[in-house]
Amino acid sequence: MATMNLKERVEAHSVWWLLSALLAGFLAGLATYSGILRIASLHVVSQATFDRLEENAGDPSDNGGDTVVAQREALRRRLDAEISRRLGVFLGDLALWQFSLQSSNQLRAAAEWRQLEVGLFAPPATSGAVSNVYPEFRKTGIKELFDRVASISPPPEQLEIERAMEELSQVERIMAQASLRIEDPGTSSQRVLEAISRNPAFERWIGARP
């Protein structure tokens, strides 16, 4: 009996060879997939499990939710500290400006007033003021800081923060009017001082002042 070569064997048992090739390809693919999961430290979960994890991501009762809440609270504390620092620096600079007003000429006083305005409202990276606590906020203006802390605070606190934001907008208007010589800077400085340091809306950041 003549010996069959490889070609003849394949032709004679084509179905068997095809199934063997498919099985070998499947096993090779499965081995590769398992290897990738191992190397990347990945885990396969069912769609139902994935959906549950996704839903619980924002749920404070879940461990993942606890982490989110803790991160949000940490951010809120950093924002409060940043706002407190900037208001404190501004009030200190404003007091110095008032003290030196008598000895300054008009042009110098106006230029320094403008610096006060920019120092309070512009981001430190723009104004050059050394008034930030956290480097992550160097490109963030004080009004945006208020916006951000309001967005992650509980509803009752949001109302208080929005009130402070309205008062801050009023301060901005007063300072702009003084810069445009619509109002005397000396008068404006006293109004600004009272609008911030003696305003209950800002007690959260500067405390009650006499």
C-alpha positions as CSV (number, residue, x, y, z in Angstrom):
1,M,0.0,0.0,0.0
2,A,1.4,3.4,-1.1
3,T,2.2,5.9,1.6
4,M,0.0,9.1,1.3
5,N,1.8,12.4,1.3
6,L,0.7,15.4,3.4
7,K,-1.3,16.9,0.6
8,E,-3.2,13.7,0.0
9,R,-3.9,13.3,3.7
10,V,-5.3,16.8,3.9
11,E,-7.5,16.2,0.9
12,A,-8.7,12.9,2.2
13,H,-9.6,14.3,5.6
14,S,-10.3,17.9,4.8
15,V,-13.1,18.3,7.4
16,W,-10.9,16.9,10.2
17,W,-8.0,19.2,9.3
18,L,-10.3,22.2,9.1
19,L,-11.7,21.5,12.5
20,S,-8.2,20.9,14.0
21,A,-7.0,24.3,12.5
22,L,-10.0,26.1,14.0
23,L,-9.5,24.5,17.4
24,A,-5.8,25.4,17.4
25,G,-6.6,29.0,16.4
26,F,-9.2,29.3,19.2
27,L,-6.9,27.9,21.8
28,A,-4.1,30.3,20.7
29,G,-6.4,33.3,20.8
30,L,-7.7,32.3,24.3
31,A,-4.1,31.9,25.6
32,T,-3.2,35.4,24.2
33,Y,-6.3,36.9,25.7
34,S,-5.5,35.4,29.1
35,G,-1.9,36.6,28.9
36,I,-3.0,40.2,28.2
37,L,-5.4,40.1,31.2
38,R,-2.6,38.9,33.4
39,I,0.0,41.4,32.2
40,A,-2.4,44.3,32.5
41,S,-3.9,43.2,35.9
42,L,-7.4,43.2,34.4
43,H,-10.4,41.3,35.5
44,V,-13.4,40.1,33.6
45,V,-16.8,41.0,35.0
46,S,-20.3,40.4,33.9
47,Q,-22.4,43.2,32.3
48,A,-24.7,43.1,35.4
49,T,-21.7,43.6,37.7
50,F,-20.4,46.4,35.6
51,D,-23.7,48.2,35.6
52,R,-23.9,47.9,39.4
53,L,-20.4,49.3,39.8
54,E,-21.2,52.2,37.5
55,E,-24.4,53.0,39.4
56,N,-22.6,52.9,42.8
57,A,-19.8,55.2,41.7
58,G,-21.8,58.2,42.8
59,D,-23.5,56.5,45.7
60,P,-22.1,57.6,49.1
61,S,-23.2,54.3,50.7
62,D,-20.8,52.4,48.5
63,N,-17.0,52.4,49.2
64,G,-16.3,54.0,45.9
65,G,-18.9,56.7,46.8
66,D,-17.1,57.3,50.1
67,T,-13.9,58.0,48.2
68,V,-15.7,60.5,45.9
69,V,-17.3,62.3,48.9
70,A,-13.9,62.4,50.6
71,Q,-12.2,63.9,47.5
72,R,-15.0,66.4,47.1
73,E,-14.7,67.5,50.8
74,A,-10.9,67.8,50.4
75,L,-11.3,70.0,47.4
76,R,-13.9,72.1,49.2
77,R,-11.4,72.7,52.1
78,R,-8.7,73.7,49.6
79,L,-11.0,76.1,47.9
80,D,-12.1,77.7,51.2
81,A,-8.4,78.0,52.3
82,E,-7.6,79.6,48.9
83,I,-10.5,82.1,49.1
84,S,-9.6,82.9,52.8
85,R,-6.0,83.6,51.9
86,R,-6.8,85.9,49.0
87,L,-9.4,87.9,50.9
88,G,-6.9,88.2,53.8
89,V,-4.1,89.4,51.6
90,F,-6.4,91.9,49.9
91,L,-7.7,93.3,53.2
92,G,-4.1,93.7,54.4
93,D,-3.0,95.5,51.2
94,L,-6.1,97.7,51.3
95,A,-5.3,98.8,54.9
96,L,-1.8,99.6,53.8
97,W,-3.1,101.6,50.9
98,Q,-5.4,103.6,53.1
99,F,-2.5,104.3,55.5
100,S,-0.2,105.5,52.8
101,L,-2.9,107.5,51.0
102,Q,-2.1,110.8,52.7
103,S,1.5,110.6,51.7
104,S,1.0,109.4,48.1
105,N,0.3,111.6,45.1
106,Q,-2.8,111.1,43.1
107,L,-1.2,109.2,40.2
108,R,0.6,106.8,42.5
109,A,-2.5,106.2,44.6
110,A,-4.6,105.5,41.4
111,A,-2.0,103.1,40.1
112,E,-1.8,101.3,43.4
113,W,-5.6,101.1,43.6
114,R,-5.7,99.5,40.2
115,Q,-3.1,97.0,41.4
116,L,-5.4,96.2,44.4
117,E,-8.3,95.6,42.0
118,V,-6.3,93.3,39.7
119,G,-4.7,91.5,42.7
120,L,-8.1,90.6,44.1
121,F,-10.0,89.6,40.9
122,A,-7.3,88.4,38.5
123,P,-5.6,84.9,38.8
124,P,-2.3,85.1,40.6
125,A,-0.5,83.8,37.5
126,T,-1.8,86.9,35.6
127,S,-1.6,89.6,38.3
128,G,1.7,88.5,39.7
129,A,0.3,88.6,43.3
130,V,1.6,86.1,45.8
131,S,-1.7,85.4,47.3
132,N,-2.4,81.7,46.5
133,V,-2.0,78.8,48.9
134,Y,-2.3,76.0,46.4
135,P,-0.3,76.0,43.0
136,E,-3.3,74.3,41.3
137,F,-5.3,77.6,41.7
138,R,-2.6,80.0,40.3
139,K,-4.6,80.3,37.1
140,T,-8.0,80.7,38.8
141,G,-9.6,84.0,39.7
142,I,-11.4,84.5,43.0
143,K,-14.9,84.6,41.3
144,E,-14.2,81.2,39.7
145,L,-13.1,79.8,43.1
146,F,-16.5,80.9,44.5
147,D,-18.2,79.2,41.6
148,R,-16.3,76.0,42.1
149,V,-16.9,75.8,45.9
150,A,-20.6,76.5,45.3
151,S,-20.9,73.7,42.8
152,I,-19.6,71.0,45.3
153,S,-21.4,72.3,48.4
154,P,-24.7,71.2,49.9
155,P,-27.8,73.3,48.8
156,P,-28.0,75.3,52.0
157,E,-24.4,76.3,51.7
158,Q,-24.8,77.1,48.1
159,L,-27.3,79.9,49.0
160,E,-24.7,81.4,51.4
161,I,-21.9,81.2,48.8
162,E,-24.1,82.8,46.1
163,R,-24.8,85.7,48.5
164,A,-21.1,86.2,49.0
165,M,-20.7,86.1,45.2
166,E,-23.2,88.9,44.9
167,E,-21.4,91.0,47.5
168,L,-18.1,90.3,45.7
169,S,-19.6,91.6,42.4
170,Q,-20.7,94.7,44.3
171,V,-17.1,95.2,45.5
172,E,-15.9,94.8,41.9
173,R,-18.3,97.5,40.8
174,I,-17.1,99.9,43.6
175,M,-13.5,99.4,42.7
176,A,-14.1,99.8,39.0
177,Q,-15.9,103.1,39.6
178,A,-13.0,104.4,41.7
179,S,-10.5,103.3,38.9
180,L,-12.6,105.3,36.4
181,R,-12.6,108.3,38.8
182,I,-16.4,108.1,39.1
183,E,-15.9,107.9,42.9
184,D,-13.1,109.0,45.2
185,P,-10.8,106.1,45.9
186,G,-10.6,107.1,49.6
187,T,-14.3,106.8,49.9
188,S,-14.4,103.6,47.8
189,S,-11.8,102.0,49.9
190,Q,-13.8,102.4,53.1
191,R,-16.9,101.0,51.3
192,V,-14.9,98.0,50.1
193,L,-13.4,97.4,53.5
194,E,-16.9,97.4,55.1
195,A,-18.4,95.3,52.3
196,I,-15.9,92.5,53.0
197,S,-14.6,92.6,56.5
198,R,-17.9,93.5,58.2
199,N,-20.2,91.6,56.0
200,P,-21.7,88.3,57.4
201,A,-21.6,86.9,53.9
202,F,-17.9,86.5,54.2
203,E,-17.6,85.2,57.7
204,R,-17.0,81.7,56.4
205,W,-13.6,82.9,55.0
206,I,-12.5,85.8,57.2
207,G,-14.5,85.3,60.4
208,A,-16.5,87.9,62.2
209,R,-14.7,91.2,62.5
210,P,-15.6,94.1,64.9
